[in-house]
Amino acid sequence: MTAHDHQHGDPHGHPHGRPFAPAVALNLAVVAAEAAAGVLAGSLALIADAAHNLADVGSLLLAWSADGLARRAPSPQRTYGFGRATILAALVNAVLLFTIVGGLMLEAVQRFRDPPPAADGTIVMLVAALALAVNAVSAWLLARDRHRDLNVRAAFQHMVADAAVSAAVIIVGAILVLTGWRWVDPLASLLLAVGIGVSGWRLLHASFHLAIDGVPQHIDRAGVEAYLRGIAGVSGLHDLHIWALSTTRVALTAHLVMPAGAPDDAFLDRLAGDLAEQFGIAHATIQVERGDGPECRLACDGEPHGAAPVAAVHLG
């Protein structure tokens, strides 16, 4: 018996028209401007910002590619499609952030030991202000989808981090103009690297959690279990699993013990709709058992259900 939660539009639940292209173009322009100005002004902070922006171009391209893969239809060999590519992209982005942090911290420490001539603060401020504007626009373009897609959230966090870095670099430029202190530039770079590392750690934790099939953070597992146990005719529940098919699509499997047997299609349609609307789970597979046979081989929560499988019910 099969019931479907009918949804129109993108079958994978991905919003259309994500503005990766303009964000990539804007950030490439900023990278070129900051790199040239950083060398000209002798500013490590400006070069660090350029490097961070370049990494973000890579992360945007990665997120863009993963988003495209997630839209591809499943195949006989990849029955869930390519949705996991979005999770892997977020994980790679987190690792990339830590690579940047390591390089920036190493260069900052070296500059503390052998401070170069003071950077040109005016150039630093002007170019950093341009970068701040571009990063803010890029973040705004991605902001709409960040709460429902970890992949987009990763790209969004990169843009927000870049905006913060650019704002800090503007302050560094102002200090250089007013004081000429040579140590300000490497100190700012070191502090910025620490801030980027904190953001990267959060992203790494969230993406790794999904990569090992953890319950997505926005899913109330206890609420899902309570809902399923509270369904009329259900006397037991076991083997409940909830995991992410992609950064936007959630799957569920569960065994329901229903002594009266498998319900009709109308019941299954309501169940599919409730799981999608109340919990954001659009792909559910339910096995119904009468409970009058041997104990289910997959029962692992200690409940004494029987397990003669009557129907494997797919929802989603």
C-alpha positions in Angstrom: 0.0 0.0 0.0 1.4 3.4 -1.0 0.4 7.0 -0.3 2.0 10.1 -1.5 2.3 13.6 0.0 1.6 15.4 -3.3 3.8 18.5 -3.8 4.0 20.7 -6.8 7.2 22.3 -8.2 10.6 21.0 -7.5 10.2 17.3 -6.5 13.2 17.5 -4.1 11.8 20.4 -2.2 14.5 22.8 -3.4 13.5 26.5 -4.0 14.2 27.6 -7.5 16.3 30.5 -8.7 18.9 30.6 -6.0 21.2 33.6 -6.7 24.6 31.8 -6.7 25.6 33.3 -10.0 25.5 37.0 -9.0 27.1 36.2 -5.7 30.0 34.4 -7.4 30.5 37.2 -9.9 30.5 39.9 -7.2 32.9 38.1 -5.0 35.3 37.4 -7.9 35.5 41.1 -8.6 36.2 41.8 -4.9 38.9 39.2 -4.8 40.7 40.8 -7.7 40.4 44.3 -6.2 41.5 43.3 -2.7 44.4 41.2 -3.8 45.8 44.0 -6.0 45.2 46.7 -3.3 46.6 44.5 -0.6 49.9 44.0 -2.4 50.0 47.7 -3.3 49.2 48.9 0.2 51.3 46.1 1.9 48.3 45.0 4.1 48.1 41.5 5.3 44.5 42.1 6.6 43.5 43.1 3.1 45.2 40.1 1.5 43.6 37.9 4.2 40.2 39.3 3.3 40.9 38.6 -0.4 41.9 35.0 0.4 38.8 34.6 2.5 36.7 35.9 -0.4 38.4 33.6 -2.8 37.6 30.6 -0.6 34.0 31.8 -0.5 34.0 31.9 -4.3 35.0 28.2 -4.2 32.4 27.5 -1.5 29.7 29.2 -3.6 30.7 27.2 -6.7 30.6 24.0 -4.6 27.2 24.9 -3.1 25.9 25.7 -6.6 27.1 22.4 -8.0 25.7 20.5 -5.1 22.4 22.2 -5.4 22.2 21.2 -9.1 23.1 17.6 -8.3 20.4 17.5 -5.6 17.8 18.3 -8.3 18.7 15.3 -10.4 16.2 12.5 -10.5 17.0 9.2 -8.7 18.4 6.3 -10.7 18.4 2.5 -10.2 21.8 2.7 -8.7 21.2 6.0 -6.7 17.7 5.4 -5.5 17.7 8.5 -3.3 19.3 10.7 -6.0 22.2 13.1 -5.4 20.7 14.9 -2.4 23.6 14.0 -0.2 25.9 16.1 -2.3 24.5 19.2 -0.5 25.5 17.8 2.9 29.0 16.9 1.6 29.3 20.4 0.1 28.6 21.9 3.5 31.1 19.6 5.2 33.8 20.5 2.6 33.1 24.2 3.1 33.6 23.8 6.8 37.0 22.1 6.3 37.9 24.8 3.8 37.3 27.5 6.4 39.7 25.8 8.8 42.4 25.6 6.1 42.1 29.4 5.6 42.2 30.0 9.3 45.5 28.0 9.6 47.1 30.0 6.8 46.1 33.3 8.2 47.3 32.6 11.7 50.6 31.4 10.5 51.2 34.5 8.4 50.1 36.8 11.2 52.5 35.2 13.6 55.4 35.6 11.1 54.5 39.3 10.7 54.6 39.8 14.4 58.1 38.5 14.5 59.2 40.6 11.6 56.8 43.5 11.2 56.8 45.0 7.6 56.3 48.7 7.0 53.0 50.1 8.0 50.3 49.5 5.4 48.5 52.3 3.5 45.5 52.8 5.7 43.5 54.9 3.1 43.7 52.2 0.5 42.8 49.5 3.0 39.7 51.4 4.1 38.4 52.1 0.6 38.8 48.6 -0.7 37.5 47.0 2.5 34.4 49.2 2.2 33.8 47.9 -1.3 34.2 44.4 -0.1 31.8 45.0 2.8 29.1 46.2 0.4 29.5 43.2 -1.9 29.5 40.7 1.0 26.4 42.3 2.4 24.6 42.1 -1.0 25.7 38.5 -1.4 24.4 37.5 2.0 21.1 39.2 1.3 20.8 37.2 -1.9 21.2 34.0 0.0 19.4 34.9 3.2 15.9 33.7 2.1 16.8 30.0 1.9 19.4 29.7 4.7 16.9 28.4 7.3 15.7 25.4 5.3 19.0 24.3 3.6 22.3 23.7 5.4 24.1 24.0 2.0 22.8 27.5 1.5 23.3 28.3 5.1 27.0 27.4 4.7 27.3 29.8 1.8 25.4 32.5 3.7 27.6 32.1 6.7 30.7 32.5 4.5 29.2 35.8 3.2 28.3 37.1 6.7 31.8 36.1 7.9 33.3 38.0 5.0 31.2 41.1 5.8 32.4 41.0 9.4 36.0 40.6 8.2 35.7 43.6 5.8 34.2 45.7 8.5 37.1 44.9 10.8 39.6 45.6 8.0 38.0 49.1 7.7 38.7 49.7 11.4 42.3 48.5 10.9 42.7 51.0 8.0 41.5 53.8 10.2 43.9 52.9 13.0 46.8 52.8 10.5 45.9 56.2 9.2 45.7 57.7 12.7 48.7 56.0 14.3 50.8 54.2 11.8 51.2 51.2 14.2 52.7 48.3 12.2 51.5 45.6 14.6 47.8 46.5 14.2 47.5 44.8 10.8 48.8 41.3 11.8 46.9 41.5 15.1 43.7 42.2 13.3 44.4 39.3 10.9 44.9 36.9 13.9 41.7 38.0 15.6 39.8 37.6 12.3 41.1 34.1 11.9 39.9 33.1 15.3 36.4 34.5 14.5 36.3 32.6 11.2 37.3 29.5 13.1 34.4 29.7 15.5 32.0 30.0 12.5 33.6 27.1 10.8 33.3 24.9 13.9 29.6 25.4 14.0 29.2 24.6 10.4 31.5 21.5 10.7 29.4 20.2 13.6 26.1 20.6 11.8 27.3 19.1 8.5 29.1 16.2 10.2 25.9 15.4 12.2 23.9 15.1 9.0 26.6 13.2 7.2 26.5 10.4 9.8 22.6 10.3 9.6 21.9 12.3 12.7 18.4 13.6 13.2 18.3 17.0 11.6 18.4 19.7 14.2 15.0 21.3 13.2 13.2 17.9 13.6 11.5 17.2 16.9 12.2 13.5 17.2 10.3 13.2 20.5 7.3 15.0 18.9 7.4 12.6 15.9 7.5 9.6 18.2 4.6 10.9 20.4 2.5 11.6 17.2 3.0 8.1 15.8 2.3 6.4 19.2 -0.8 8.5 19.5 -2.4 7.4 16.3 -5.7 5.6 16.8 -5.2 1.8 16.4 -1.4 1.9 17.1 -0.4 -0.2 20.1 3.3 0.0 19.7 6.2 1.6 17.8 9.8 0.6 17.2 12.7 0.9 14.8 12.1 4.7 14.3 14.8 6.4 12.2 14.9 10.0 11.0 17.7 11.3 8.8 18.5 13.8 6.1 18.4 12.8 2.4 19.8 16.3 1.6 20.1 19.6 3.4 16.4 20.2 2.7 14.8 16.8 2.5 14.1 14.5 5.5 13.3 10.8 5.5 11.7 8.6 8.2 11.3 4.8 8.6 9.2 3.2 11.4 7.4 0.0 12.4 3.9 0.5 13.7 2.1 -2.3 15.6 -1.6 -2.2 14.6 -3.5 -5.2 15.8 -6.4 -4.5 13.4 -4.0 -4.6 10.4 -3.0 -2.2 7.7 -5.3 0.9 7.4 -6.8 2.2 4.2 -5.3 4.7 1.7 -7.2 7.7 3.2 -5.5 7.0 6.6 -2.1 6.8 5.0 -2.6 10.0 3.0 -3.5 11.9 6.2 -0.5 10.4 7.9 1.8 11.5 5.1 0.3 15.0 5.1 0.7 15.3 8.9 4.3 14.2 8.9 5.1 16.7 6.1 3.2 19.6 7.5 3.8 19.2 11.2 7.4 18.0 11.1 8.8 18.7 7.7 9.2 15.0 6.8 8.2 14.5 3.2 9.6 11.0 2.6 8.4 8.3 5.1 8.3 4.6 5.0 6.1 2.8 7.5 5.9 -1.0 8.1 2.7 -2.1 9.7 2.6 -5.2 11.9 -0.3 -7.0 13.6 1.7 -8.0 16.7 0.4 -11.5 16.7 3.6 -13.2 15.4 7.2 -13.7 16.5 9.0 -10.6 17.9 10.1 -8.3 15.1 13.8 -8.8 14.3 14.3 -5.0 14.2 12.6 -4.3 17.5 15.3 -2.8 19.7 13.5 -0.6 22.3 12.5 -3.5 24.6 8.8 -3.4 23.9 7.2 -6.9 23.5 5.6 -6.4 20.0 4.9 -9.1 17.6 6.2 -8.7 14.1 4.4 -10.6 11.4 4.8 -8.0 8.7 1.5 -7.2 7.0 2.4 -4.3 4.8 5.3 -2.1 4.0 3.7 1.3 3.6 5.6 4.1 1.7 4.7 7.7 2.3 6.4 10.5 0.4 
